Amino acid sequence: MIDNRLTVCYLWKDMPPNKFFSAMTRRELLRYASLGTLGLMWLPAMGEIAALPKGRTHFDGEDIFNRIVTKSAAENWRKLPIGELIGKIAMEFKGTPYVGFTLELSKDTESCVVNLKGLDCVTFFEDSLCLARMIKRGKSSPEDLIAEIQTTRYRGGKMGDFTTRLHYTTDWFVDNEQKGVVKILTPELPGAEPFTQKVGIMSQRPQNYRQLAAHPEMVPTIKMLEDKINARKFMYLPMDKLAAAEHLLQTGDIVGVATTEAGIDIAHTGLCIKDEQGIVHFMDASSSRRNMKVTYETDIAKCLNWSNKLTGVIFARPLEVA
C-alpha cells in the first residue's frame, strides 16, 4: 500500500442515493459482501508512510501512542500480567471513533497499517494486544509497535501480499497460537461444542474485495487457505453456555462472536474486561449507530445477543512475552 490514505464509503441499495456510511468493520464487509448489497467508493486522501520497511508501512496517531507509552512508564504497567496490561491499554482507547477499513490503502500493495485515531473491532483488540507486547519488551517507538502488528496480523508473522493477511478470525487465532502469542481457551470451557461454520465468502465473491478484483490471480490462494481453515477441528461456546463459563474468563481475553452468516466465521470481536466484583464486561469498537466508538459494554453474557444469527463465542488468551 503505497503513499495514499484511502477513505471507504459504502452505498446501501436500500438507502437514498446521497446517503453514505463511512465506517464499517472488516467483518461487516465479509458479512454484507455475501448479500451483494454494497457498492464501494474509494476516495484518495493525504497520508504519510512510516519506515519499516520503506514504503510498506503507515502509522497514524503518534500523539495517542506517546500518551499511552508515557502513562505506562509512569505507572510501571510493564510489571502487570499481560492480560491486565491489555486491559489498561484498552481503557485508554475508550471513546476512540469507530472507523472501518483503515488497512485498505491500495489495491496493489499490502502495507502494515497502524491507525490509533480510528479503530474497528479487529484493530481495537489487535492494537491493544500489540502495544502490550511491545511494552513488555521494554520498547517504545512506533516502529516497535508496527513490528508487533506484523507478527500478529500476517500468517507466520511475515507480510507479503494481500493473501498473507489473516482475514478470518479463527485463522488469526490458530496462527497466533502457533506463534506463541495466544492460547485458544474455548476447548477448556464447560459447554464447548464443535464449531462447524465454514468460511468462503472471499473466494466466492472476489469482486467485493478491491485487491482480489484487481488481482484475480490471488483468488486460488485465498480458496486454498479457506479450505485449510474449513478442514480444522475447532470449538466454540454456544451463547446459552456463556454465563456458566464467565467466571473462568480474564481481563485481556480476546473474544470472537460466531455467526450463522454464510461464508464467514466471526461477526464481531472484542476484549474481556473483568471488574473488581468479578463481572466480565465486553469491550469493543462498536459500529452501532448509537455508539460508533470504543465502548465499555455490560456483562458479556448479557450484551452479545443483538442478533439471533450470533450463535456463540470463541476465546483466545494472550500469553506472556518470552
Secondary structure, 3 states (H helix, E strand, C coil): CCCCEEEEEEEECCCCCCCCECCCCHHHHHHHHCCCCEEEEEEEECCCCCCCCCCCEEEECHHHHHHHHHHHHHHCHHHCCHHHHHHHHHHHCCCCEECCCCCCCCCCCCCEEEECCCECHHHHHHHHHHHHHHHHCCCCCHHHHHHHHHHHHEHHHCCCCHHHECCCHHHHHHHHHHCCCEEECHHHCCCCEECCCCECHHHHCHHHCHHHHHCHHHHHHHHHHHHHHHCCCCEEEEHHHHHHHHHHCCCCCEEEEEECCCECCEEEEEEEEECCCCCEEEEEEECCCCCCEEEEEEEHHHHCCCCCCEEEEEEEEECCCC
